[in-house]
Amino acid sequence: GNAGPIDLDSENDTLVADKTTFRLDQLKDPYFPTAGYRIEADGVFAFKEVGSTDDFTALEAMAEIPLSCSRHTFTPRVFAGSAFGTELPFSSLFDVGGLDSFAGYAPYQVFGQYYAVGQLEHRYRFMQLPPTLGDGLFTLLRYDAGNAWFYRDDVDAENINHGGLAGFAADTALGAVRIAIGKAEGLNPRFYFTIGNVF
């Protein structure tokens, strides 16, 4: 972990915290894995005793396990975050939204001190690319369910939001390409186009 003061101009607050990160990535491919698993956890622990404006704890975790059969890959993923009864400053709130989080929402559209998102993605390789161009072309279908909440008492299966994603992807020599449309309950569809490498 590391610690140090960070001035947050928008709030006129100071954050002095210990940040702890855990990564275990055994996926066979960073873009379109067909096997392996990935587990990640990030914790931020802020203390007034060492100069932080607020005392709080924020812990976020995710896991995914792709499972393949022939040209089909099914990938369940879970993401979750908790303030453990502390009060997070605005700059440290968890957010839900965006292509990889909850595709029917814009990034930062839904936020809170607690969140949980579950995904089930189906990827189908419908064409193999020549080796000089890349690897394959895929269809994508994904179901998203989750929400963010400000108070622990609000965390309830009764107020889970649902959404989905459909599109195409390519594993190319230039990196991963994704063209997709995401939809969440009660909202207009959101369109996505991404290209590039993971660093």
Beta strands, then each sheet from edge to edge (+ up, - down):
strand 1: 5-8
strand 2: 13-25
strand 3: 38-46
strand 4: 56-64
strand 5: 67-69
strand 6: 72-82
strand 7: 94-96
strand 8: 110-112
strand 9: 114-128
strand 10: 134-149
strand 11: 161-172
strand 12: 175-184
strand 13: 190-196
sheet 1: 1+ 2- 3+ 4- 6+ 5-
sheet 2: 1+ 2- 3+ 4- 6+ 9- 10+ 11- 12+ 13-
sheet 3: 7+ 8-
end
